[in-house]
């Protein structure tokens, strides 16, 4: 296949992918804004400008979760449109095989995945982290609306005794907490002091608390502008236990994993996130091959709605399996590398086998 036809197929895929990506991103933004406005409209300080800002910052990360489906739908749309215009028929009559005209689409899918991981992920991670900070400021003082089952908890041991730490929100990749509570225990496990802080920051050897309310064992309340609680916790350990892996950019993950493991933490969540992002471009290629198995029938034979629906279901099942295996990887039941690459390899083998059967018999 010549460069002219190859470029035509490639840019056709790029154009369709761009339209699908922008459309899904706009839809995600509108849905998230509507849902966020409904949840936070009654909070003091709420404005539609703040809600729009939070949704705009979160939209890239939410859209990144839909990238595999963008790859699937764009590949299907490209092949169906080429079939309906008999362009694939003409290409086949010129002696061009399916492997040749699928190559530009696979290259486009690979490039799309590389851009999603290398460019979009760092921006999305920053946006998600920033949106959590803004939403936390909006919800500040409303920690009683969160149940104990959803609050992140952590226990530390120091020479001063044990301390149980909980917070309504984890910010700055686990190094900052909003509406945090510190329960200091004695040797018998009884609560000696409770300190509620509007903000808590992990420093070198201590937690820095701001806007603190102190409740002692006698039941008396006092307020402090700032306070300190000693800690032996390292930032990498706290990040491994509390931070969302999605808030850490792709380029920073290897360093976080190495440092966390040097302190004895497993860092499975970070490793799973890194390997999943590494496998994403190849997952998009697999989605393209799955789309090809159901979208290359001749237009004169009619596009089978059942076959196309089957392709969508197959892509959805692949995504569900990927999420399920990812959960196993985070839990440590499966090595993160295996959990990230197993669905990709299986999908590629399925697509290649089906196409070999159809094309080469």
Secondary structure as GFF3:
##gff-version 3
##sequence-region A 1 361
A	DSSP	alpha_helix	3	40	.	.	.	ID=ss1
A	DSSP	alpha_helix	48	65	.	.	.	ID=ss2
A	DSSP	alpha_helix	67	84	.	.	.	ID=ss3
A	DSSP	alpha_helix	87	93	.	.	.	ID=ss4
A	DSSP	alpha_helix	98	115	.	.	.	ID=ss5
A	DSSP	pi_helix	116	120	.	.	.	ID=ss6
A	DSSP	alpha_helix	121	139	.	.	.	ID=ss7
A	DSSP	three_ten_helix	143	145	.	.	.	ID=ss8
A	DSSP	beta_strand	152	158	.	.	.	ID=ss9
A	DSSP	beta_strand	161	171	.	.	.	ID=ss10
A	DSSP	three_ten_helix	172	174	.	.	.	ID=ss11
A	DSSP	beta_strand	176	185	.	.	.	ID=ss12
A	DSSP	beta_strand	191	202	.	.	.	ID=ss13
A	DSSP	beta_strand	206	216	.	.	.	ID=ss14
A	DSSP	beta_strand	221	230	.	.	.	ID=ss15
A	DSSP	alpha_helix	235	242	.	.	.	ID=ss16
A	DSSP	three_ten_helix	245	247	.	.	.	ID=ss17
A	DSSP	alpha_helix	250	262	.	.	.	ID=ss18
A	DSSP	alpha_helix	268	295	.	.	.	ID=ss19
A	DSSP	three_ten_helix	299	301	.	.	.	ID=ss20
A	DSSP	alpha_helix	305	331	.	.	.	ID=ss21
A	DSSP	alpha_helix	336	360	.	.	.	ID=ss22
###
